[in-house]
């Protein structure tokens, strides 16, 4: 009976630190090597993610290509497992597209791809380029990469493995192409940041794909904080038809073994960890802790709490990491909530020695008590629940006047809040870093112009 032992590595890379990220890959690969046929990582696991305009820097591209070769060479030798990892590739064989604006960085982008690389026996046996390049929130991949073509599976030993990179797996054309070309198994490599409802969305999307196309799925994800975004790991396996087969820890690194067997013509996951993932505010608390600790660790900062009279100040003290990575600068934690950032009711505290962070800046004031309970801290007073409901309607849902009326909101109060949100935009441009917990974080996601004269109708 055919079988494959696939080890899933959840690692915590640092954007741009290729040498360190290479060491993480080698360590995870060697840990799994004796008991695996294939060791798989996540999107951009070698480069870190997102890397911004590093993807346009010539020396960075050369360093990355050299590291790609090093990882593929690991697989050379009898009994060595294959390796699948996320990286970028400069493909000189591709005819770069014509750009009327022919600056150097545009020409370089024309042959650079967000890629997945599959190596076996010291050779590259498959490479796939990301097709759907997101340009929302903190992502601007169309600026950095060219889109790849639709491609079928790669033959690895006795299985046809389809490779999809993050957004590609969420769109119909990629998985449909894999079904049409006979894929036995789909591996989705992701760099997916945490938001409050993301686990349900991931499971629902991958389950639906398996039900429609019939193949099983391995979903991998990065771990760790990158500026205000936190990658939460939480990878999982889906069997043919959408049956849940196992999952990996939330916001934790590690190498997790899975075993697959061909049963009645279809590959099935017969062994995988089944971690019970934290959800709700418990998950948010874990993500916030990781985001603060990683920002300090990756930037060699000590952490201190600003001396501010605020109900959430005591909660911040529990986020100070036990290790001091200080090399000169300090990360100052500020207690501002999403409510205060929205309405401009916060101090920017300029002149501090080092960066500033508002870990609760994507949490409305009325939700701080729920977060405090999940953190094991004393709950601060509950904020104005009605105001927060109105702000959610304006920020998260962006409801029009008619919809606000239909849903029972006090429209005049909402119009006043919209005006206060709008005139505070300039202040938010200098706001602290915010740990992103939603898809409408006020720093890093929601993008309105500084010069903006639009007002809701009765406020014209």
C-alpha positions as CSV (number, residue, x, y, z in Angstrom):
1,X,0.0,0.0,0.0
2,X,1.4,3.4,-1.0
3,X,2.2,5.8,1.9
4,X,3.9,9.1,2.5
5,X,5.3,10.6,5.7
6,X,5.0,14.4,5.5
7,X,6.4,16.5,8.2
8,X,4.9,20.0,8.5
9,X,7.4,22.7,9.8
10,X,5.9,25.8,11.5
11,X,8.8,28.2,11.8
12,X,9.1,31.8,12.8
13,X,11.3,33.6,10.2
14,X,12.5,37.2,10.3
15,X,11.9,39.3,7.2
16,X,15.1,39.7,5.3
17,X,17.3,37.6,7.6
18,X,18.1,34.9,5.0
19,X,21.0,33.4,6.9
20,X,19.0,32.9,10.1
21,X,15.9,31.7,8.2
22,X,18.2,29.3,6.4
23,X,19.4,27.9,9.7
24,X,15.7,27.4,10.9
25,X,15.0,25.4,7.7
26,X,18.0,23.2,8.1
27,X,17.3,22.5,11.8
28,X,13.6,21.7,11.1
29,X,14.6,19.5,8.1
30,X,17.2,17.6,10.0
31,X,14.9,17.1,12.9
32,X,12.3,15.5,10.6
33,X,14.7,13.7,8.2
34,X,14.9,10.3,9.8
35,X,11.1,9.8,9.8
36,X,9.8,11.8,6.8
37,X,9.6,11.4,3.1
38,X,8.9,15.2,2.6
39,X,9.4,18.2,4.9
40,X,7.2,21.1,4.0
41,X,7.2,24.8,5.1
42,X,5.0,27.8,4.4
43,X,4.8,30.8,2.0
44,X,8.0,32.9,2.0
45,X,9.4,30.8,4.8
46,X,13.0,31.5,3.6
47,X,12.6,35.3,3.1
48,X,10.2,36.1,5.8
49,X,6.9,37.9,4.9
50,X,6.1,40.5,3.9
51,X,9.4,41.8,2.8
52,X,8.4,45.0,1.0
53,X,10.8,46.5,-1.4
54,X,13.5,44.0,-0.4
55,X,12.0,42.0,-3.2
56,X,13.3,44.7,-5.6
57,X,16.8,44.8,-4.2
58,X,19.4,43.1,-6.4
59,X,21.7,41.8,-3.7
60,X,18.8,40.5,-1.6
61,X,17.6,38.6,-4.7
62,X,21.0,37.1,-5.3
63,X,21.4,36.0,-1.6
64,X,18.0,34.4,-1.7
65,X,18.7,32.4,-4.8
66,X,21.9,31.1,-3.3
67,X,20.0,30.0,-0.2
68,X,17.5,28.3,-2.4
69,X,20.3,26.1,-3.8
70,X,21.6,25.3,-0.3
71,X,18.2,24.0,0.8
72,X,17.7,21.9,-2.3
73,X,21.2,20.4,-1.8
74,X,20.1,19.1,1.7
75,X,18.0,16.5,-0.1
76,X,21.0,14.8,-1.8
77,X,21.8,11.3,-0.6
78,X,20.1,8.0,-0.1
79,X,17.1,8.0,2.2
80,X,17.0,11.8,2.4
81,X,13.5,13.4,2.3
82,X,12.4,16.0,-0.1
83,X,11.8,19.6,0.8
84,X,9.1,22.1,0.0
85,X,9.6,25.7,1.0
86,X,8.4,29.2,0.2
87,X,10.9,31.7,-1.3
88,X,11.3,34.1,-4.2
89,X,12.8,33.2,-7.5
90,X,14.4,35.4,-10.2
91,X,13.5,33.5,-13.4
92,X,15.6,34.9,-16.2
93,X,13.9,32.5,-18.7
94,X,10.7,34.5,-18.4
95,X,10.2,37.3,-20.9
96,X,9.6,40.4,-18.7
97,X,6.4,42.3,-19.4
98,X,6.6,45.7,-21.1
99,X,6.4,48.7,-18.8
100,X,6.0,52.2,-20.3
101,X,7.6,53.4,-17.1
102,X,10.9,51.6,-17.5
103,X,12.7,52.4,-14.2
104,X,15.2,49.9,-13.0
105,X,13.1,48.5,-10.1
106,X,10.2,47.9,-12.5
107,X,12.4,45.8,-14.8
108,X,13.7,43.7,-11.9
109,X,10.1,43.0,-10.8
110,X,9.4,41.6,-14.2
111,X,11.3,38.3,-13.6
112,X,10.8,38.0,-9.8
113,X,8.2,35.6,-8.4
114,X,6.7,34.7,-5.0
115,X,7.5,31.0,-5.3
116,X,7.3,27.5,-3.9
117,X,10.3,25.2,-4.5
118,X,10.2,21.4,-4.3
119,X,13.6,19.7,-4.1
120,X,14.5,16.0,-4.1
121,X,17.8,14.1,-4.5
122,X,19.7,17.4,-4.7
123,X,17.6,18.7,-7.7
124,X,14.7,21.1,-8.1
125,X,11.8,18.9,-9.3
126,X,9.1,21.5,-9.2
127,X,8.7,25.2,-8.8
128,X,5.4,27.1,-8.8
129,X,4.8,30.8,-8.9
130,X,2.0,32.6,-7.0
131,X,-0.7,33.8,-9.4
132,X,-3.0,35.9,-7.2
133,X,-1.0,38.8,-5.7
134,X,-2.9,40.5,-2.9
135,X,-2.9,44.3,-2.7
136,X,-5.0,44.9,0.5
137,X,-4.1,45.8,4.0
138,X,-0.4,45.3,4.7
139,X,0.1,43.4,1.4
140,X,1.3,45.0,-1.9
141,X,2.5,42.0,-3.8
142,X,1.6,43.3,-7.3
143,X,4.3,46.0,-6.6
144,X,7.0,43.4,-5.9
145,X,6.2,40.3,-8.0
146,X,4.8,39.2,-11.4
147,X,1.9,36.8,-11.4
148,X,2.7,33.2,-12.3
149,X,0.8,30.9,-14.7
150,X,-1.8,28.2,-13.9
151,X,0.1,25.0,-13.4
152,X,-0.6,21.3,-12.7
153,X,0.8,19.1,-10.1
154,X,4.4,17.9,-9.5
155,X,5.2,14.2,-9.3
156,X,6.8,13.4,-6.0
157,X,7.7,9.8,-5.6
158,X,4.3,8.1,-6.2
159,X,2.0,11.1,-5.7
160,X,0.9,14.0,-7.9
161,X,1.2,17.0,-5.6
162,X,-0.5,20.2,-6.5
163,X,1.1,23.4,-5.0
164,X,-0.9,26.6,-4.3
165,X,0.5,29.7,-2.6
166,X,-1.8,31.4,-0.2
167,X,-4.5,33.4,-2.2
168,X,-4.2,31.0,-5.1
169,X,-5.9,28.3,-3.0
170,X,-8.8,30.7,-2.3
171,X,-9.6,31.2,-5.9
172,X,-11.3,28.7,-8.2
173,X,-9.0,28.6,-11.2
174,X,-5.9,27.1,-9.4
175,X,-7.6,24.2,-7.6
176,X,-9.7,23.6,-10.7
177,X,-6.6,23.3,-12.8
178,X,-5.2,20.8,-10.3
179,X,-8.3,18.6,-10.5
180,X,-8.2,18.7,-14.3
181,X,-4.5,17.7,-14.4
182,X,-5.0,14.8,-11.9
183,X,-3.6,16.1,-8.6
184,X,-3.7,13.5,-5.8
185,X,-3.0,16.0,-3.0
186,X,-3.0,19.8,-2.7
187,X,-0.5,21.6,-0.4
188,X,-1.4,25.2,0.3
189,X,1.6,27.2,1.5
190,X,0.4,30.3,3.4
191,X,1.6,33.5,5.0
192,X,-1.8,34.3,6.6
193,X,-2.0,36.8,9.4
194,X,-4.3,36.3,12.3
195,X,-7.7,37.9,12.4
196,X,-10.5,37.1,14.8
197,X,-12.5,34.9,12.4
198,X,-9.7,33.6,10.2
199,X,-9.6,30.0,11.5
200,X,-13.3,29.5,10.6
201,X,-12.7,31.0,7.2
202,X,-9.6,28.8,6.5
203,X,-11.3,25.6,7.5
204,X,-14.5,26.5,5.6
205,X,-12.6,27.4,2.4
206,X,-10.3,24.3,2.4
207,X,-13.2,22.0,3.3
208,X,-15.2,23.4,0.4
209,X,-12.3,22.9,-2.0
210,X,-11.9,19.3,-1.0
211,X,-15.6,18.7,-1.4
212,X,-15.7,20.2,-4.9
213,X,-12.4,18.8,-6.3
214,X,-12.1,15.6,-4.3
215,X,-8.4,15.8,-3.3
216,X,-7.1,16.1,0.3
217,X,-5.4,19.2,1.5
218,X,-2.5,20.2,3.7
219,X,-2.7,23.8,4.8
220,X,0.6,25.3,6.2
221,X,1.2,28.7,7.7
222,X,4.0,30.9,9.1
223,X,4.3,31.7,12.8
224,X,5.4,34.9,14.4
225,X,5.1,38.7,14.6
226,X,6.0,40.9,11.7
227,X,5.6,44.5,12.7
228,X,1.9,44.8,13.5
229,X,0.8,41.5,11.9
230,X,1.0,38.2,13.6
231,X,1.1,34.9,11.7
232,X,-0.6,32.3,13.9
233,X,0.4,28.9,12.4
234,X,-2.6,26.7,13.0
235,X,-2.0,24.5,9.9
236,X,-4.3,21.5,9.3
237,X,-5.1,18.5,7.1
238,X,-8.3,17.8,5.3
239,X,-9.2,14.4,3.9
240,X,-11.0,13.9,0.6
241,X,-14.6,15.1,0.8
242,X,-13.7,17.7,3.4
243,X,-13.3,15.5,6.5
244,X,-11.1,17.1,9.1
245,X,-7.9,15.0,9.8
246,X,-5.7,17.0,12.2
247,X,-4.2,20.4,13.0
248,X,-1.1,22.0,14.4
249,X,-0.8,24.5,17.3
250,X,-1.8,28.1,17.2
251,X,1.1,30.6,17.4
252,X,3.7,27.9,18.2
253,X,6.6,26.6,16.2
254,X,7.5,23.0,15.7
255,X,7.8,20.1,13.3
256,X,4.7,18.0,13.2
257,X,4.6,14.5,11.6
258,X,1.7,13.4,9.4
259,X,1.2,10.0,7.7
260,X,-0.7,9.5,4.4
261,X,-1.8,6.3,2.7
262,X,-3.5,5.6,-0.6
263,X,-6.8,4.0,0.2
264,X,-9.1,2.9,-2.6
265,X,-7.3,5.2,-5.0
266,X,-7.3,8.3,-2.9
267,X,-4.7,9.6,-0.5
268,X,-5.8,10.0,3.1
269,X,-4.2,11.4,6.2
270,X,-4.2,8.5,8.7
271,X,-2.1,10.1,11.4
272,X,-1.7,13.8,12.4
273,X,-1.7,15.9,15.6
274,X,-5.1,17.1,16.7
275,X,-4.3,20.1,18.8
276,X,-7.3,21.9,20.3
277,X,-6.7,25.5,19.1
278,X,-7.6,28.4,21.2
279,X,-10.4,30.5,19.8
280,X,-12.1,33.9,20.6
281,X,-10.3,36.1,23.1
282,X,-8.0,33.4,24.3
283,X,-6.6,33.2,20.8
284,X,-6.4,37.0,20.5
285,X,-4.5,37.1,23.9
286,X,-2.0,34.6,22.7
287,X,-1.5,36.4,19.4
288,X,-1.0,39.8,21.1
289,X,1.7,38.3,23.5
290,X,3.5,36.8,20.5
291,X,3.3,40.0,18.5
292,X,4.8,42.1,21.3
293,X,7.5,39.6,22.2
294,X,8.5,39.1,18.5
295,X,8.7,42.8,17.7
296,X,11.0,43.3,20.7
297,X,13.1,40.2,20.0
298,X,13.5,40.7,16.3
299,X,14.5,44.3,16.7
300,X,16.7,43.8,19.9
301,X,14.5,46.1,22.1
302,X,13.8,46.2,25.7
303,X,10.1,46.8,26.6
304,X,8.5,49.2,29.0
305,X,5.0,50.4,29.7
306,X,4.3,54.1,29.3
307,X,3.4,56.0,32.5
308,X,-0.2,56.8,31.4
309,X,-3.3,57.0,33.5
310,X,-5.5,54.5,31.6
311,X,-7.7,51.5,32.6
312,X,-5.6,49.2,30.4
313,X,-2.2,50.2,31.7
314,X,-2.1,47.3,34.1
315,X,-2.9,44.8,31.3
316,X,0.1,46.1,29.4
317,X,2.5,45.1,32.2
318,X,1.8,41.4,31.7
319,X,3.0,41.8,28.1
320,X,6.6,42.8,29.0
321,X,8.7,39.8,27.9
322,X,10.9,38.2,30.6
323,X,14.0,38.6,28.4
324,X,15.6,41.9,27.6
325,X,17.0,42.1,24.1
326,X,18.1,45.8,24.5
327,X,20.9,47.1,22.4
328,X,20.1,50.8,22.8
329,X,16.4,51.3,22.1
330,X,13.2,50.7,24.0
331,X,9.8,49.6,22.8
332,X,7.2,51.6,24.7
333,X,3.8,50.0,25.1
334,X,0.8,52.4,25.1
335,X,-2.7,51.5,26.2
336,X,-4.8,53.1,23.5
337,X,-7.8,51.1,22.2
338,X,-9.4,51.0,18.7
339,X,-12.1,53.3,20.0
340,X,-9.5,55.9,21.1
341,X,-7.6,55.6,17.8
342,X,-10.8,56.0,15.8
343,X,-11.8,59.2,17.6
344,X,-8.4,60.7,18.0
345,X,-8.6,60.4,21.8
346,X,-4.9,59.4,22.3
347,X,-1.5,60.9,22.7
348,X,1.2,60.1,20.1
349,X,4.0,60.5,22.7
350,X,6.6,61.8,20.3
351,X,10.2,62.0,21.5
352,X,10.3,58.5,23.1
353,X,13.6,56.6,22.7
354,X,12.5,53.9,20.2
355,X,9.3,52.7,18.6
356,X,5.9,52.8,20.2
357,X,3.2,50.1,20.1
358,X,-0.5,50.0,21.1
359,X,-1.1,46.2,21.5
360,X,-4.8,46.8,22.1
361,X,-5.2,49.2,19.2
362,X,-7.4,46.8,17.3
363,X,-9.7,46.1,20.3
364,X,-12.7,48.3,21.0
365,X,-12.9,49.8,24.5
366,X,-16.0,47.8,25.4
367,X,-14.1,44.5,24.6
368,X,-11.1,45.2,26.8
369,X,-12.7,43.4,29.7
370,X,-13.1,40.2,27.7
371,X,-9.5,40.4,26.6
372,X,-8.3,41.0,30.1
373,X,-10.2,37.9,31.3
374,X,-8.5,35.8,28.6
375,X,-5.1,37.2,29.6
376,X,-5.8,36.4,33.3
377,X,-5.8,40.0,34.3
378,X,-8.2,42.2,36.2
379,X,-10.8,43.6,33.8
380,X,-10.8,47.4,33.3
381,X,-14.2,49.2,33.3
382,X,-16.3,48.4,30.2
383,X,-16.3,51.2,27.7
384,X,-19.3,52.8,26.0
385,X,-20.9,49.8,24.3
386,X,-23.3,51.8,22.1
387,X,-20.5,54.0,20.8
388,X,-18.4,50.9,19.9
389,X,-21.4,49.3,18.1
390,X,-21.7,52.5,16.0
391,X,-18.0,52.6,15.3
392,X,-18.0,48.9,14.2
393,X,-20.9,49.7,11.8
394,X,-18.8,52.6,10.3
395,X,-15.4,51.0,10.3
396,X,-15.8,47.3,10.0
397,X,-19.0,47.3,7.9
398,X,-18.9,50.8,6.3
399,X,-22.7,51.0,6.3
400,X,-24.5,53.7,4.4
401,X,-27.2,55.9,6.0
402,X,-30.1,53.7,4.9
403,X,-28.4,50.6,6.3
404,X,-27.7,52.3,9.6
405,X,-31.4,53.3,9.8
406,X,-32.5,49.8,8.9
407,X,-30.3,48.3,11.6
408,X,-31.6,50.6,14.3
409,X,-28.6,52.9,14.8
410,X,-29.0,56.5,15.9
411,X,-28.0,58.0,12.6
412,X,-27.2,61.5,13.9
413,X,-24.8,60.0,16.4
414,X,-23.2,57.9,13.7
415,X,-22.8,61.0,11.4
416,X,-21.0,62.8,14.3
417,X,-18.7,59.8,14.9
418,X,-17.9,59.6,11.2
419,X,-16.8,63.3,11.2
420,X,-14.6,62.6,14.3
421,X,-13.0,59.6,12.6
422,X,-12.3,61.6,9.4
423,X,-10.7,64.6,11.1
424,X,-8.4,62.3,13.2
425,X,-6.8,60.6,10.1
426,X,-3.8,62.9,10.3
427,X,-3.2,61.9,13.9
428,X,-3.4,58.2,13.1
429,X,-0.7,58.5,10.5
430,X,1.7,59.1,13.4
431,X,0.0,56.6,15.7
432,X,1.9,53.7,17.4
433,X,2.2,50.2,15.8
434,X,-1.0,48.2,16.3
435,X,-1.3,44.4,16.7
436,X,-3.7,43.5,13.9
437,X,-6.7,41.4,15.0
438,X,-9.2,42.3,12.3
439,X,-9.2,43.1,8.6
440,X,-10.0,46.8,9.3
441,X,-7.2,47.7,11.7
442,X,-7.0,51.5,11.8
443,X,-3.2,51.4,11.4
444,X,-2.1,49.3,8.4
445,X,-5.5,48.2,7.0
446,X,-7.9,51.1,6.6
447,X,-6.6,53.5,4.0
448,X,-8.3,56.9,3.8
449,X,-6.6,60.0,2.4
450,X,-5.4,62.8,4.8
451,X,-7.1,65.4,2.6
452,X,-10.6,64.0,2.6
453,X,-13.7,66.3,2.5
454,X,-16.2,63.5,2.2
455,X,-18.8,63.5,5.0
456,X,-22.0,61.4,5.5
457,X,-24.9,63.2,3.8
458,X,-26.5,65.2,6.6
459,X,-23.0,66.4,7.6
460,X,-22.2,68.0,4.2
